């Protein structure tokens, strides 16, 4: 049984992206590399923010455009997580958890984009 999506807060992908962003903020709160910390924080916030902005747009084409931006930001976060791990800013266990969460979000975005293209155009 599927639940009707009436607002962006109902989307699992948005909820997951918010949780990932919060995890990133918490894990990097003590990072002294302020430039890096700010960049990964901004990129992580961009994912749920663009999902929300696209949802609130009038046309499906605009929604899809913002979902692609969110997916791009997800790739940016994944790259920055790898860099953080290699620099020793993240422990391997935290890196693996965040990486798995990020990949799940990216896959959810892919599926949502596909659905919006196929069923709402």
C-alpha positions in Angstrom: 0.0 0.0 0.0 1.5 3.3 -1.0 1.0 6.5 0.9 -0.2 9.6 -1.0 2.6 12.2 -1.1 1.0 15.5 -0.3 4.0 17.5 0.8 7.8 17.1 0.4 8.1 16.1 4.0 6.2 12.9 3.1 9.0 11.8 0.8 11.4 9.1 2.2 14.2 10.5 0.1 13.8 14.0 1.6 13.6 12.5 5.2 16.8 10.5 4.5 18.6 13.5 3.1 17.7 15.6 6.1 19.0 12.8 8.4 22.3 12.5 6.4 22.8 16.3 6.6 22.3 16.2 10.4 24.8 13.4 10.7 27.3 15.3 8.7 26.9 18.4 10.7 27.3 16.5 14.0 30.4 14.5 12.8 32.2 17.6 11.4 31.2 20.0 14.2 34.7 19.8 15.7 36.6 19.8 12.4 39.1 22.6 12.5 39.3 22.7 8.7 36.6 25.3 8.6 36.6 25.6 4.8 36.1 21.9 4.3 33.5 21.6 7.1 31.5 24.5 5.6 31.7 23.0 2.1 30.5 19.5 3.0 27.8 21.0 5.3 26.5 23.2 2.5 26.5 20.4 0.0 24.6 18.1 2.4 22.0 20.7 3.1 21.6 21.3 -0.7 20.2 17.8 -1.2 17.0 18.0 0.9 16.7 21.7 0.1 16.6 21.1 -3.7 14.1 18.2 -3.3 11.9 20.6 -1.3 12.3 23.5 -3.7 11.5 21.3 -6.7 8.4 19.8 -5.1 7.1 23.3 -4.5 7.5 24.3 -8.1 4.5 24.5 -10.4 5.7 22.3 -13.2 7.0 18.7 -13.3 9.9 19.8 -15.6 11.0 22.2 -12.9 10.7 19.5 -10.2 12.8 17.1 -12.2 15.4 19.9 -12.7 15.7 20.4 -8.9 15.9 16.6 -8.4 18.9 16.5 -10.7 20.5 19.3 -8.8 19.9 17.4 -5.6 21.5 14.3 -7.2 24.5 16.3 -8.2 24.9 17.6 -4.7 24.7 14.0 -3.5 27.6 13.2 -5.7 29.5 16.2 -4.3 28.9 15.0 -0.7 30.1 11.5 -1.7 33.3 12.9 -3.1 33.8 15.0 0.0 33.2 12.1 2.3 36.0 10.2 0.5 38.3 13.1 0.9 37.4 13.5 4.6 38.1 9.8 5.2 41.5 9.9 3.3 42.5 13.1 5.3 41.7 11.3 8.6 38.7 13.6 9.3 36.4 10.5 9.5 36.8 7.1 11.0 36.2 4.2 8.6 33.0 3.1 10.3 31.5 6.5 10.1 32.6 6.9 6.5 31.0 3.6 5.5 27.7 4.4 7.2 27.5 7.9 5.6 28.6 6.5 2.2 25.9 3.8 2.3 23.3 6.4 3.3 24.4 8.7 0.5 24.2 6.0 -2.1 20.7 5.1 -0.9 19.6 8.7 -1.3 21.2 8.9 -4.8 19.4 5.7 -5.8 16.1 7.1 -4.4 16.6 10.3 -6.4 17.3 8.3 -9.6 14.1 6.4 -9.1 12.0 9.5 -8.3 13.4 11.2 -11.4 12.6 8.2 -13.5 9.0 8.0 -12.1 8.4 11.7 -12.6 9.6 11.5 -16.2 7.5 8.4 -17.0 4.3 9.1 -15.2 4.0 12.9 -15.0 5.1 14.2 -18.4 
